[in-house]
Structure formats: structure tokens, C-alpha cells
Amino acid sequence: MKKWAFLMALGLGACTSVPPEGVDARMHQWQGYSAEALMDKWGVPAQTNKVEGQDWLIYRDTKTGSKPSIGIGLGGGSGNVFGSLGTVFGGGPSVDGCTRQVVVVDGKVSQIRWQGDPKLCWELTPSPTGSQ
């Protein structure tokens, strides 16, 4: 019984979501850090722009998975004859995305805007460590 309770708790934990406020807080931790420190942790941005003296670092990421599905079937048979009927609900591919726009002023992170799946954005954004 304890084994099933543990597996169920583990499964529910894997499905937890991250509130947008949590992602905002993690992004806010990067303010004041150097763009170099951010790129050391996040990697090379997909795109860079310069707008009114500000550098913009754009990070775009996607994650492809599969949606859970539920199968329902009926079957029966007698002797050498067997028949079945079934269908599947849900399932198929799932694509989640996250775009993060980092505004850099005088070499320091000034602001970070994000859009997309909060859980993916949370997973892609490490907390800063070390010196700014």
C-alpha cells in the first residue's frame, strides 16, 4: 500500500505546474548581473538586437512531448471468433515554448520579459550563482 501511495505522489509531483509569479521571481533574480554571467549560464541567445542603446538578448526554446491518452475498448469472443472495438481519447504530440527577452544596459541585465509555458520557462532559467 505504501508503495502505491509513493508512486501516486511521485506521479502527481511530475505534473505540478509553476505559477507565473514564480517564473517572474526567478527572472528578477538576474537583474544587475552582467550579460556575460547570464550567457555563461543560459548559453548563446538565438537572436540579439540593439534598440535605443539597449542590447536585447532573445532566447527561444521549445520542448516536444506527448499528451497523455486514455484508451477504451470492448472485446468478446467465443470459440475461434474474436472481435473488438476501441478508441483513444487525447494523446498526440505536445509542443511547449518559452521566449525570454533580456534587456541589457551598460553590460548589466536590466529587465527580463518572458512568454510561454511557465513550467518550461522555469526549467530553462537557472538561478544565478556567484558574483554579479
ZIGILIN-V599607 format. One record per residue. N is the residue number from 1. RES is the residue in three letters. PSI is psi in whole degrees, -180 to 180 (* if undefined). NEAR is the number of other C-alpha atoms within 10 Angstrom. Layout:
BEGIN
((N,RES,PSI,NEAR) (N,RES,PSI,NEAR))
END
This chain:
BEGIN
((1,MET,-43,5) (2,LYS,-35,7) (3,LYS,-43,8) (4,TRP,-39,9) (5,ALA,-41,10) (6,PHE,-46,11) (7,LEU,-38,11) (8,MET,-43,12) (9,ALA,-39,11) (10,LEU,-43,11) (11,GLY,-41,11) (12,LEU,-35,10) (13,GLY,-35,10) (14,ALA,-22,9) (15,CYS,1,9) (16,THR,151,9) (17,SER,166,12) (18,VAL,127,15) (19,PRO,148,12) (20,PRO,-33,17) (21,GLU,-35,10) (22,GLY,-39,13) (23,VAL,-43,19) (24,ASP,-44,16) (25,ALA,-41,12) (26,ARG,-42,18) (27,MET,-42,22) (28,HIS,-30,16) (29,GLN,-26,15) (30,TRP,-14,24) (31,GLN,132,20) (32,GLY,-18,15) (33,TYR,155,19) (34,SER,151,19) (35,ALA,-34,22) (36,GLU,-44,14) (37,ALA,-40,18) (38,LEU,-46,22) (39,MET,-28,12) (40,ASP,-37,10) (41,LYS,-40,14) (42,TRP,-22,13) (43,GLY,-173,11) (44,VAL,133,13) (45,PRO,155,15) (46,ALA,-27,11) (47,GLN,148,11) (48,THR,143,14) (49,ASN,158,12) (50,LYS,119,11) (51,VAL,116,9) (52,GLU,48,6) (53,GLY,-1,10) (54,GLN,138,15) (55,ASP,135,20) (56,TRP,125,20) (57,LEU,123,21) (58,ILE,124,19) (59,TYR,125,19) (60,ARG,128,16) (61,ASP,147,14) (62,THR,155,14) (63,LYS,125,11) (64,THR,133,10) (65,GLY,-159,11) (66,SER,141,11) (67,LYS,148,11) (68,PRO,148,11) (69,SER,158,10) (70,ILE,127,9) (71,GLY,137,10) (72,ILE,132,9) (73,GLY,154,9) (74,LEU,143,9) (75,GLY,160,9) (76,GLY,163,9) (77,GLY,160,9) (78,SER,140,7) (79,GLY,-127,5) (80,ASN,8,5) (81,VAL,130,7) (82,PHE,138,9) (83,GLY,154,9) (84,SER,158,9) (85,LEU,133,9) (86,GLY,167,9) (87,THR,161,9) (88,VAL,132,10) (89,PHE,140,10) (90,GLY,-153,11) (91,GLY,-173,12) (92,GLY,177,10) (93,PRO,152,10) (94,SER,127,11) (95,VAL,121,11) (96,ASP,145,15) (97,GLY,159,16) (98,CYS,126,19) (99,THR,128,18) (100,ARG,126,20) (101,GLN,118,18) (102,VAL,122,26) (103,VAL,125,22) (104,VAL,126,22) (105,VAL,125,16) (106,ASP,39,11) (107,GLY,-1,14) (108,LYS,148,20) (109,VAL,122,25) (110,SER,-39,19) (111,GLN,149,16) (112,ILE,126,20) (113,ARG,145,13) (114,TRP,155,19) (115,GLN,139,13) (116,GLY,-155,16) (117,ASP,117,20) (118,PRO,-41,21) (119,LYS,-43,19) (120,LEU,-43,19) (121,CYS,-39,26) (122,TRP,-47,21) (123,GLU,-34,10) (124,LEU,-15,15) (125,THR,101,16) (126,PRO,157,15) (127,SER,144,14) (128,PRO,148,16) (129,THR,154,12) (130,GLY,-165,6) (131,SER,156,7) (132,GLN,*,15))
END
